[in-house]
Amino acid sequence: MGTVGAGVARLLLDQGDRTARHAGRTLWLKRVVVKDVNKPRDVELPEGLLTNDLATILNDPEITVVAQLVGGLEPARTIMLQLLESGKDIVTANKALLAEHGPELFDRARELGRSIAFEASVAGGIPIITNISQCLSANQIESLRGILNGTSNFIVSQMEDRGADYSAAVVEAQKRGFAEADPTMDVDGSDAAQKLAILAHLAFGARVHWTEIPRVGIDTLDPADLRYAKELGYRIKLLAIAQLDELLELHVSPTLVKIGQPLAEVREAYNAVSVVGDAVGRVFFHGLGAGQMPTASAVVADLIDTAVGRTQLTFRTLQLWSKQEARVSMSDHATVTGRYYLRFTVDDDPGVLAEITGVLGRHQISIASVIQHEAEQEGDSQVVPLVIMTHTATEGGASAAVAEIDKLDCSRQPSVRMRVLD
C-alpha cells in the first residue's frame, strides 16, 4: 500500500463502474495487507480492509487475484510463492523480482495452474508488455531501443536544460519524488538492464540474466559532453538497446541520439520505446514510465485482463521463462559494431593529434569529424579537449584504442567513449 498500491486502490474504489464494464464483472477490493497498519495512507479505505496479516488473503478462497506490489527481492519472492500456492493469480509491478527469479516463479505458477501478469514492471503506464507479447506477435521483432528509466532521463534533462551539475540534478530528482534516497540502481544502468532483460525475453526468447547485459550508467556523465553532443547535433540519452541480426546484441549505455529523432525529444521523467518489426515497421511508444497513477493504470489493466481470462490464456500459451531452449544466441559484446563519440583531454603540443589518430588507425577506426577548441590551462601546462566522431567500429576495437590512448604521455585524464545511434 505504498505509492502505487494507493493508486490501485483509488482506481478500484472510485472507478468501479469503469472497471466492471471492461471486466464484465465488478472487481471488489476485499483486503489490503501492509506491514504497518498505523502508517498514514494516500487513500481512504473502507473500514475493515486494512490488515498486517497475510493469512487473511492466503486463507480466503473468495480472493482470486492479488496485486502484489512489494518491492525488492525478499520478502517479495516468498510472498509471491505463498500466494500462488494458495490458489491466487498474481499481478505485479516488481521488475527486479522477475528479472532475478522469473524462471522459478513462472514455472511454479504453471505447475499450479495460476498466472502472473506484469505490464507495470516495465515503463510504467506505457503498455509495452502487451504490445510486444500480443499486438506485435505477427512480427519478428528486429530491434528495441528504449529510455526505460525515468529517473536517469530526468537527471540528464536537468543537466542539459538547466545547466545543473550531476549532484544537483540528483537532489532535484529526489525532491520531486523521481529518485530514491539511494538512486544507485537507476543511475548506474541496473534498473534499465533489468527491464531490458524482460523485454528481450518477450521479444526474442532470450534467456539472459540482467547482470550479464553490458551496462554503463549516467553517474559519471560530464556536462561538457552534453554541450559537445549538442554542438554536433545530438542529445545524450541512457538507452537500453536490443538488436537482432544473426545474434542478439544487448546493452545499456549513455548514447548520442540525433536531435529531432523521437527518442532525442523524450524529456523529464518520461519513458519511450522504439520497436521495429519485420511486418509493421517502426512503432513508437511514449509516456510516463513511473509515478502513482500511470503505474496503477497498468496494474488495474492487468487485474481486468485476469478477471476476463485473457491473462490465463496468454500466460499458458507464451510459456514465458519456461525450460524451453532460448530461441536466440547472444553476440560477443566485443564484436558489436557502431559509431562512437570520443573525448580526450590532451597536451596542446604539435603531433598530438597525429599520435591519437595513429592509435585509432591501428585499431581499424576511421574518423568522421573532429572538434578541437582552444587550449585550457591545467596546472603548468596547456591542454585541449579533443572530440572525435568515428565511423563504424567494433566495441572491442574502440575500447582497446581508448585504453591505449589513455596511457599516452599526452593524455591528461581518462577519456570518454559513448555510442552514437544512427
N, C-alpha and C positions, 0 to 999 in steps of 0.2 A: 504494500500500500504506500509505495513511495510516489515519486512524481508521476510516472507512467500509470501505476496502479490507480491513483486517484483520478486520472483522466479516463481510464477504462470504466471505473465505477460511475463517473459522471455521465458518460455516454449511455451506459446500460440503464441508469436510473432516470435520466432526463429524456432519452430518445427511444423509449420502449416501443412506441408505435412504428418508428422508422425501422428499428432492428427486426421487429416482428414481421413487417411487410416483406423484408428481404429474406428472412429465415423461414417464413411460413409457420412460425410459432413464436411465442414470447420467450425471450431469454431472461430468466429470473436470476437476479443476483441474490444468492442464498446465504453465502458465508464469505467473510474476509478474514484471513489468517495473517497476523502480524507478530513481530517479536515483542513490541511494547504497545499494549492497548491504551496506555495513557498519553502517548505522543500525539500532539496536535495533527490533524489530518486536513488535507486540502479539499475535502468534500464532506458534506454532511450525510452520514449513513443512517438508514432506519435503525431503530432500536433492535438490539439483539444480533446484529450481523457480525460485529467485530469480536474476534477471539484470538488467543495466542496458542490454541490447541489444534495442531494439525489433524489430530484424530477425528475432530468434528467433520472434516471433509472425507478422510480416508474411510470412515465407517458409515457414511451416509450414501446409500445406493441411489438416492434421488439426484445427487450431484453427478453429472455425467461428463462435464468438461471443466477444466481448471485453467485459468490464465496464470501460469507460473512465472512471476515477474521478479524473482530473486536474482540478483546479480552475482558475478563471480563463479567459482567452480564448486566450492563446498560452503554451505550445505546444499547448494542448488542441485548438484548431481544426485545426492541421496534422496532429497525430497522428490525429484522427478521420478526416480525409480520406484519410490513408495507409492506415488500417485498412479503410475502405470499399473503396478501390481494390485492396486485396489480397484482397478477397472475404470480409471478415468482417461479420457483423451486430453491431450495437452496442447495449449497454445503458449509459446514462449517468445521473449524478445532477447534472450541471452545468447549472443553470438559467440562469446568466449566459451561457453559450455558446449555448444555444438561443434565449434572448431576443435576443441580438445577431446570431447567424449562422444562425438556424433555417432561413430560406428556402434559403440556399446549401447547407447540409448535407443537408437533406431532399430537395432537387432532385437532388443528386449521388447520394444513396442510391437514389432511384427509378431514375435513369439506369443504375445498376449492378445493379439487382435486389436490393438489400440493404434492411435495415430498421434503424430506430433506435427503441429503447424508452426511456422516460424517466419512469416512475412516480415514481422517487425524487427528481426535480428539484423537485417542489412538495410541501410539507407532510410530508416525511419518510416516516414509516410509515403515514400516512393514505392509503388508496387512492383519491384524488380524481381522478386522471387517468383511470383505468379506469372509474370510476363515471360521469364526465361523458361520455366518448367512447363508452362501450359500454352500461353498465347503464341509463343515462337517455336513450338515443338515441331512444326513442319520444316524448320531450318536446321542446317548445320551452322552453329554459331562460329564465326571466324575470328572475332575479336571482341573483347570487353575493355573499355577504358573508363575508369571511374574516379570521381572525387568522392570517397567513401567516408571521410572523417570531417565532420563539420567544424570541430574544434580547430584542427590544423588549418582548414580553409579560412576560418575567421581570423586566426592569428596572422596568416600571410596577407590577408586583405588589409588588416590594420597596419601592418608594416609597409605595404605598398601605398595605400590610400592616404594614411595619416602620418607617414614617416616615423612611426613608432619603432623602437628597437624591440628585439625579441622578448626580453623580460617584461617590458611594459605591456606588450600585446598579450602576453600570457595572463598578466594581472587583470587586464580588461576582460579577457575571456572568462576568467574565474568570477569576476564581479557580475557579469551578465548571466552566469549560470551555464555557460557553454563548456567550461573546463572544470574538471575535478580539482580538489586540493592538491592531489598528485597527478599531474596530467601526462605522466611518462608514457603510458600505453598509447595515448593519442598522438603525441608529438614525435615519438620515435618510430612510427610506422607500424607498430604491432597491431593496433586496432584495425587499420586498413588491411593488413595481411590476413587477419582472421576472417574478415568479411570476404576478401578475395578468394580464400580457400573454399568458402561456402559456395560462392558464385561459380568458381572453376569446377567444383564437383557437379553442380546443377547443369552447367552449360557443356562440359566436356567429359564428364565422368572421371575427372582427375581424382586420384587418391593421394593427396599431398598434405602433410601436416603444416600448419601455418608457419611454424618456426623454420621450415625448410625453404620458405619463399624469401629470396634476397630482398632486403628492405633497408632503406635509408630514410630517416625522418627529416623534420624541419627544424630540429632542435639546435642545429649548427648553421642555420641559414643566415647569411650576412646581408644586410640591407643593400650593400654595394652591388650584389648580384641581381637584386630586383631592379636596380637602376640600369645596370648594363643590359639586362634582358629587355627592358622597355626600350632602350636605345636601339636595340636590334629588332624591335617589333614583336616582342614576346612577353608573356607573363609566366611566372613560375607557379605551378600547382603541384600539390602532392598527389600523384596519380598512382592508382592500382591498375596494372595492365596484365591482361591475359591475351596472348596472340597465338593462334593455331596455324602453323604451316604443316610440315610433316610431324613435327614435335610441338609440344606446348611450352610457350615461354610465359613465365610468371615473374613479376617483380613489383615492388612498391618503392617509389623514389620521387624527390622533387624533380619536376620536368618542365622544360620550356615549351609553352604552347603558343602558337601564333595568335596575336591579338586579332579578334574578330571571329575566331573559331568558337563554337558554343562552349566548350569546356573552359576556354580562357575567360569567359564572361561570367562564370559562376562566382558569386561574391559572398562575403559574410559566412554564415553558418550553413549555407545551402550545400546539398549534395547533388551529384549528377552522374549518370551512367550513359555512355555511348556504346551501343551494341550494333555489330554488323552481322547479319545473317545472309546465307548464300541465296535465299529466295527474296527476303523482304528488303535487303539492302541495309542502310544505316537508319537506326531509330534512336531517339534521344529522350531520356527521362530526367526530369529536373524537379527538385522540390526540397522541402525541409527534411534533413536527414536525422534530426533529433528533436527533442522537446516533448512536452507533455502530450498535447493533443495530436500532432502528426503521428507519433508512435502509437498512441492509444487508438487512432484510426485504423492502423494496420492490425493491432491486436483484436479489435472488435470485428473487423472483416474476417479474420481467421475464426473467431468464435461463431460467426454466422455460417461460414463455409463448413465448419464442423457440424453445426446443427442441421444443415441441409443434407449433409452426407458427401459433399464434394471432396473434403479433405481425406476421408477414408478411402475413397476411390483412387485419388491421385497418389496417396501415400503407399497404397498396396501396389499400384501399377509401376510407379517410378523406381521402387526398390532403392531408395537413397541410402548411401553409406552401407550397402549390403556387402556380402562376402564375394560378390562378383569381381572379376578382374577389372582393373582400371581400363577404360577404353582408349586412353592416350598415354604416351610416354612423355616424360619431361625432357626438355632440352638442357644441355650443359650450358649454364649461365655464361660461361666464358666465351661461348661461340655465338651468343646472341648479337645481332648487328643493329646499328642505329647511328644517328648523328649525335655529336657531343658538343656541349658548351664547356670550355676550359678557361679558367682564370688563374694566372700566375702573378706573383709579385717578385720582380727580378731587379737586379742592379741595372742602372742606366749606363751601360757600357757598350762600346762597339762590339759587335759579334755575338751578343747575347741572343738576339732573335734567330740568327743562323744556327746557334747551338741548339736552341729548343726545336726549331723545325727539323734539324738533323735527327734528333731523337724521335720525333713523330714519324719522320720518313722511314727510319729503321723498323718501326712497328707498323708499317703499311697504313699510316694515317695521313690523308691529304687534307689541306686547309681550304676552307670555303671563304673565310673572311677573318680579318684581324682588326681589333681596336686597340690602339695604344695611346693613352692620354699623356699629358705632360708629367714630368718626374715629380715625386713627392719626397720630402725629407724624412728619413728614418734613421735616427741616431746621427752618425757622422757621414752617412752615405746617402746618395740619391737613388731612389727606387721608383720603378714604374709598374703600374698594373697593365698586364698584357692579357687581353681577352681574345680567344680563338674559337671560331666555329668550324667544326670539321665536316668533311664529307662522311659517308658511311664507313664505319669501322666496327670491329668486334669489341665486345665488352672486355675480353681478356687483353686485347691489344691496347685499348685505351687505358685500362687500369695499369698495365705494366709500363706504358710510356709515361704516365703521370708520376708513378713511383720513381722512375729513373730521373725525371726532371727535378723532382723534389730533392734529390741527392746532389744536384749540381751546385757548384760553388756560387753561382749567380742567383740561386733561388733563395728567397728570404723568409718564406713562411709556407706552410702546407698549401697546396693548390686546391682549387675547387673544380669538381667534374660533375656535370649534370647531363642527363639525356635530353634530347630535343625531339619533340613529337612532330612528325611530318604529316 
